[in-house]
Every structure is written in structure tokens, then in C-alpha cells.
Amino acid sequence: MKQIVFLTGASAGIGEATAKMLVDAGAVVYGASRRAAQAYQNQQSGGEFVPVQLDVNDEIQLGRAVQRIVEERGCLNVVVANAGNGLAGSVEDASSEEVKYQFETNFFGVVKTIQACLPVFRSQGYGRVIAVSSVAAVIPIPYQAYYSSVKAALLMLMQALAIELKPFHIQCSTILPGDTKTAFTSARKYSVKAQQPDSPYYQQMKISVGKMEKDEQNGMPPEKISKAIVQQVYRKRMKAVVVPRIDYKLICLLGNWLPARLKIWMVSKIY
Ligand SMILES: NC(=O)c1ccc[n+]([C@@H]2O[C@H](COP(=O)([O-])OP(=O)(O)OC[C@H]3O[C@@H](n4cnc5c(N)ncnc54)[C@H](OP(=O)(O)O)[C@@H]3O)[C@@H](O)[C@H]2O)c1
């Protein structure tokens, strides 16, 4: 059966690669982003990419997009809430506006995206919710504490949601990517105070975030994450949590298993 997918963050990185892979597999992907993306088709697979220009923080735009999909295709099989961004800087240096910024797209944007799709899924009696969190949900990342926090909140939200949606035959899966080479690094914002050399955190923040950014740019190709997402779209029962690549699986296993003091010590040695 042709999968009808609503995917956010489709103009770059993991989302763009996922859209291509899904279209090659024969899916119809409505790909959302603020920047306008190009429509395309795969004649062989019958797959299609339909760009949708919207901001995931706008419920009205999201509602219209979902309504359009149902009107044009008659159903919606999957939502992939992938759009996200990063904020760097110490906990102390971030203003409340900057903290809100980090939670806006990464948490409230995901919630709004999922909420726009759930009435359709419930009335159909089926549907799949996939959200892109991060290994940072399990491992505390210094100088990106708000990013770690929002991804942890998302991971917990998705697992609780899986329980609520079970009676409606709607499945949930959360993807936890590790370092991935995308435009995420260049799109990362720094809190204003964190960029000032008189911040007491400035030197260490520069060293730590510099290392993280280097790891991202030497990281996995986005296709590695896309493959894991596409597998969830097509498997009979989705996995609740997916961590692509064995080394990141082990890191998450340790993160969940080690006593907090040891985990904090280990991370402090790396960053
Ligand atoms: N790269 C990594 O190392 C890494 C690791 C772990 C998790 N992740 C997660 O993976 C997801 C995808 O990241 P990526 O690496 O592919 O980053 P990316 O290359 O920067 O892509 C981000 C995508 O999100 C879209 N987006 C951002 N804000 C949006 C908004 N308000 N409304 C609609 N679309 C929005 C962007 O499009 P527009 O700018 O056109 O709106 C873009 O298409 C994110 O949730 C990120 O946290 C990434």
C-alpha cells in the first residue's frame, strides 16, 4: 500500500534525505519547512514529494496542511516530526527568551505537529507517529543543556503517548540520532551572553561546543538516520525507541544504566 507521509524539516539534512528515501520506496511525502523546497517524483516507484511551506510553530498552517493531505490523498499513514534546531551556551548565560526559543520548535512544534495528525489517525483507526529526538536525550550535554533537556522531554512525551494511543491502534517510535553531518551545525544559535568573552563559561564553552561541532561535521551521513526512519515506516510493528549505529546504541545503554555520578564524570572528561 502507498504510504502517505507528513514529514517536517524536509528542506535539509535528515528530513531531506528521509523524504528522498521514502519517495524512492514509493511513498507520497508532504514535506514541510519554512524555506520553499522543490517538488519531485520517482516515475519508477510512483513516489512523490510535495513541498509544504510552513512553520511548525503555527497550528493553523499545520491544520491546513493535514486537511490538504486528507483531501488530496484520502488518508494519512505516518507523521515524522523531525524539524529542530540547536542552542549553545551555558545554563546561566541563557535568557528566558533563548530557553523558550529552544523549546519552541523542538518541543511545542513537535507537539503541534502530532496534535494536528491525531484526529485523522483516530478516525482512521490507524497511524504512525515518528519523532526525531537525540542521543542527547540520554546523555547530558554541557553547554547544550537546554537541547539535551528538550530532547529528553520529547523522548518521554513519545513513550507516554505510545500508551495513550494503543487503544486507537496508533504506533509511536522515537529516533535518537548521534552526531550527523548536516546543516544543523551551521544553523545552531548561541545565547547572546555565551558569546561574550567576559562570561565565566566562555573558554570552556568554546572548547566543548567546538569539539561537539567537529564531531557533528565528521559524523554519520544523514542517510544513516533516514534508513532507520524508513524502516519504521514499513515494518509491521514499529520499535518504540531506535538508536542508529552500534556505538551510539552502546552509549545510550550506558547512559541508561550507569549511576548518574559516573555518567556525569564520564561526560565531563569528554567535554
Ligand atoms: N545533526 C545532528 O547531529 C543531529 C543529532 C541528533 C538529533 N538531530 C535532530 O535531527 C533533526 C533534524 O536535524 P538535521 O540535522 O537534519 O538539521 P538541519 O539540516 O538543520 O535541518 C533542520 C530542518 O528543520 C527545518 N525547520 C527548522 N525549524 C523549523 C520550523 N520552525 N518550521 C518548519 N521547519 C523547520 C529546517 O527547514 P527550514 O529552515 O527551511 O524551516 C530543516 O529542513 C532535528 O530535530 C535535530 O535536533 C540532529
The ligand as a Tripos MOL2 file, in Angstrom:
@<TRIPOS>MOLECULE
LIG
   48    52     1     0     0
SMALL
NO_CHARGES

@<TRIPOS>ATOM
      1 N1         22.6390   16.6680   13.0340 N.am      1 LIG1
      2 C1         22.8080   16.0550   14.1780 C.2       1 LIG1
      3 O1         23.9610   15.7710   14.6090 O.2       1 LIG1
      4 C2         21.6130   15.6300   14.9890 C.ar      1 LIG1
      5 C3         21.8350   14.7680   16.0760 C.ar      1 LIG1
      6 C4         20.7450   14.3760   16.8480 C.ar      1 LIG1
      7 C5         19.4670   14.8060   16.5400 C.ar      1 LIG1
      8 N2         19.2720   15.6420   15.4800 N.ar      1 LIG1
      9 C6         17.8870   16.0760   15.2140 C.3       1 LIG1
     10 O2         17.5260   15.7460   13.8890 O.3       1 LIG1
     11 C7         16.5080   16.6400   13.4330 C.3       1 LIG1
     12 C8         16.8890   17.1440   12.0500 C.3       1 LIG1
     13 O3         18.0960   17.8600   12.1580 O.3       1 LIG1
     14 P1         19.1470   17.9860   10.9610 P.3       1 LIG1
     15 O4         20.4540   17.5580   11.4890 O.co2     1 LIG1
     16 O5         18.6260   17.3890    9.7250 O.co2     1 LIG1
     17 O6         19.1970   19.5900   10.8640 O.3       1 LIG1
     18 P2         19.1020   20.5880    9.5950 P.3       1 LIG1
     19 O7         19.9190   20.0780    8.4710 O.co2     1 LIG1
     20 O8         19.4080   21.9410   10.1540 O.co2     1 LIG1
     21 O9         17.5610   20.5150    9.1890 O.3       1 LIG1
     22 C9         16.5650   21.0430   10.0260 C.3       1 LIG1
     23 C10        15.2590   21.0670    9.2650 C.3       1 LIG1
     24 O10        14.2330   21.5500   10.1390 O.3       1 LIG1
     25 C11        13.5360   22.6000    9.4650 C.3       1 LIG1
     26 N3         12.9870   23.5330   10.4510 N.ar      1 LIG1
     27 C12        13.6510   24.1750   11.4540 C.ar      1 LIG1
     28 N4         12.8040   24.9630   12.1280 N.ar      1 LIG1
     29 C13        11.5810   24.8230   11.5380 C.ar      1 LIG1
     30 C14        10.2990   25.3820   11.7830 C.ar      1 LIG1
     31 N5         10.1000   26.2550   12.7790 N.pl3     1 LIG1
     32 N6          9.2710   25.0120   10.9870 N.ar      1 LIG1
     33 C15         9.4640   24.1420    9.9740 C.ar      1 LIG1
     34 N7         10.6420   23.5700    9.7000 N.ar      1 LIG1
     35 C16        11.6840   23.9170   10.4680 C.ar      1 LIG1
     36 C17        14.5830   23.2370    8.5520 C.3       1 LIG1
     37 O11        13.9730   23.8900    7.4450 O.3       1 LIG1
     38 P3         13.7130   25.4670    7.3430 P.3       1 LIG1
     39 O12        14.9020   26.1620    7.9400 O.co2     1 LIG1
     40 O13        13.5510   25.6670    5.8650 O.co2     1 LIG1
     41 O14        12.4500   25.7170    8.0870 O.co2     1 LIG1
     42 C18        15.2960   21.9790    8.0460 C.3       1 LIG1
     43 O15        14.5780   21.4050    6.9980 O.3       1 LIG1
     44 C19        16.4050   17.7370   14.4830 C.3       1 LIG1
     45 O16        15.2810   17.5080   15.2970 O.3       1 LIG1
     46 C20        17.6850   17.5830   15.2940 C.3       1 LIG1
     47 O17        17.5470   18.0240   16.6170 O.3       1 LIG1
     48 C21        20.3160   16.0590   14.6980 C.ar      1 LIG1
@<TRIPOS>BOND
     1     1     2 1
     2     2     3 2
     3     2     4 1
     4     4     5 ar
     5     4    48 ar
     6     5     6 ar
     7     6     7 ar
     8     7     8 ar
     9     8     9 1
    10     8    48 ar
    11     9    10 1
    12     9    46 1
    13    10    11 1
    14    11    12 1
    15    11    44 1
    16    12    13 1
    17    13    14 1
    18    14    15 2
    19    14    16 1
    20    14    17 1
    21    17    18 1
    22    18    19 2
    23    18    20 1
    24    18    21 1
    25    21    22 1
    26    22    23 1
    27    23    24 1
    28    23    42 1
    29    24    25 1
    30    25    26 1
    31    25    36 1
    32    26    27 ar
    33    26    35 ar
    34    27    28 ar
    35    28    29 ar
    36    29    30 ar
    37    29    35 ar
    38    30    31 1
    39    30    32 ar
    40    32    33 ar
    41    33    34 ar
    42    34    35 ar
    43    36    37 1
    44    36    42 1
    45    37    38 1
    46    38    39 2
    47    38    40 1
    48    38    41 1
    49    42    43 1
    50    44    45 1
    51    44    46 1
    52    46    47 1
@<TRIPOS>SUBSTRUCTURE
     1 LIG1         1 GROUP 0 **** ****
